Amino acid sequence: MDALGAPLLPRLLLEPTLLRTGMFDGAWWPRTNHVSAELPDLITALTAHLGRIVRVGLETAAWDAAPRTVTVNGLVVRISWFTGGNRTINVTRGFQDHFLLLVVPPGTDTRTASAAMIQASASENHRSAAELLRRRPGQTAGHG
C-alpha cells in the first residue's frame, strides 16, 4: 500500500503464454522483505491473471515473518514455508495447479533485476535463479 492506502502495482512479469514450458513462469521483485506488506498486492495481481490463488510457498529466510495465512480481498490464502536459498515463490491455484516465480531480492540493482525478470518470464527459460540473479561485470549495487 502507498501512503494513501492504495495498493501498489507489484513489479511482476509473467511468461505471456502461461504454457509453463520453462523453469519459471515469471518473476516478482518485491520492494521490501515485509511479507504482510508485499504479498497482498502480489496475490491481487496474480488473481487477475491466473484466477483464485489458494496457496503460496515462500522461502523462510527471505522474509521478516512467517504467517500461516494472509487475507486478500476477503479470501484467506494459505502460506507454506520452506528452507533453502532458491529465490522462488510457488503459487497454487485450484487443485495442484502450480506456478513457479523467480523472486528478485529487494535492493537488487535495477539492471540485474530487469534482466533476471525478462529472462525468467521468457518461454522455454531453463536457467536457475542463481544464474538469473548473478550481477554482470560492471554493474554496481543500487535500488530500483
C-alpha positions in Angstrom: 0.0 0.0 0.0 1.2 3.5 -0.7 1.0 6.4 1.8 -2.7 7.0 0.9 -3.6 3.3 1.4 -3.9 2.5 -2.3 -2.3 -0.8 -3.4 1.0 -0.6 -5.2 1.3 -2.4 -8.5 3.7 -5.2 -7.9 6.8 -5.5 -10.0 5.7 -8.6 -11.7 6.4 -10.1 -15.1 4.7 -13.4 -16.3 5.5 -15.6 -19.2 2.9 -14.4 -21.7 1.5 -17.7 -22.9 1.4 -19.3 -19.4 2.2 -22.6 -21.0 4.7 -23.5 -18.3 7.4 -24.8 -20.6 10.3 -23.3 -18.8 11.8 -23.4 -15.3 9.9 -20.2 -14.3 6.5 -18.9 -15.1 7.6 -15.3 -14.5 9.3 -13.1 -11.9 8.4 -10.9 -8.9 10.6 -8.1 -7.5 9.2 -7.1 -4.0 10.1 -3.7 -2.7 10.8 -5.0 0.9 11.1 -8.2 2.8 7.9 -7.5 4.8 5.7 -10.4 3.7 2.4 -8.9 5.1 3.0 -5.7 3.1 4.1 -7.3 -0.2 2.0 -10.5 -0.5 -1.5 -9.0 -0.7 -0.7 -6.8 -3.7 1.1 -9.7 -5.5 -1.9 -12.1 -4.9 -4.3 -9.4 -6.1 -2.3 -9.1 -9.4 -1.9 -12.8 -9.8 -5.6 -13.4 -9.3 -6.3 -11.0 -12.1 -4.1 -13.1 -14.4 -4.4 -16.6 -13.1 -7.6 -16.9 -11.2 -8.1 -17.5 -7.5 -4.8 -18.2 -5.6 -5.3 -20.7 -2.8 -1.7 -21.1 -1.5 1.8 -19.7 -1.9 5.1 -21.2 -0.8 7.8 -18.9 0.3 11.4 -19.2 1.4 11.6 -18.6 5.2 14.9 -16.8 5.3 13.9 -14.2 2.7 11.1 -12.7 4.7 10.7 -10.8 8.0 7.9 -13.0 9.4 6.3 -16.4 8.7 2.5 -16.1 9.0 0.4 -19.2 8.1 -2.2 -17.2 6.1 -2.9 -13.9 4.6 -6.3 -12.4 3.8 -6.6 -10.8 0.4 -9.8 -9.2 -0.7 -11.8 -11.1 1.9 -10.3 -14.5 0.9 -7.8 -16.5 3.0 -4.7 -17.6 1.2 -2.5 -20.3 2.9 1.2 -19.8 3.1 3.7 -22.7 3.2 7.2 -22.1 4.2 10.4 -23.8 3.1 14.1 -23.5 3.7 16.8 -23.3 1.1 18.2 -20.5 -0.9 16.4 -21.0 -4.2 14.8 -17.5 -4.5 11.3 -18.6 -5.6 7.7 -18.4 -4.8 5.3 -21.3 -5.6 1.8 -20.1 -6.4 -1.1 -22.6 -6.4 -4.5 -22.1 -7.9 -7.2 -24.7 -7.8 -6.2 -28.3 -7.1 -2.4 -28.9 -7.5 -2.1 -26.2 -10.3 1.3 -24.7 -9.6 3.2 -21.7 -11.0 6.8 -21.0 -10.1 8.1 -17.4 -10.0 11.6 -16.1 -9.5 11.8 -13.8 -6.6 14.3 -10.9 -7.2 15.5 -9.8 -3.8 14.6 -6.3 -2.7 17.5 -3.9 -3.2 18.8 -5.7 -6.3 20.2 -3.2 -8.7 17.8 -2.3 -11.5 19.8 -3.7 -14.4 20.2 -7.1 -12.7 16.6 -7.2 -11.6 15.2 -6.2 -15.0 17.4 -8.7 -16.9 16.5 -11.5 -14.5 12.8 -10.8 -14.7 12.8 -10.7 -18.5 14.8 -14.0 -18.7 12.6 -15.7 -16.1 9.4 -14.7 -18.0 10.7 -15.9 -21.4 9.2 -19.0 -22.9 11.5 -22.1 -22.5 13.6 -20.4 -19.8 15.9 -23.0 -18.2 18.4 -21.0 -16.1 18.5 -21.3 -12.4 17.6 -18.5 -10.0 21.3 -18.1 -9.1 22.3 -17.8 -12.8 19.5 -15.2 -13.5 20.4 -13.1 -10.5 24.1 -13.1 -11.0 25.4 -9.5 -11.3 27.0 -8.8 -14.6 30.5 -7.3 -14.8 30.4 -3.5 -14.5 27.1 -3.4 -12.5 27.0 -1.7 -9.2 24.6 -2.2 -6.4 21.7 0.2 -6.2 18.0 0.3 -5.6 15.4 0.2 -8.4 
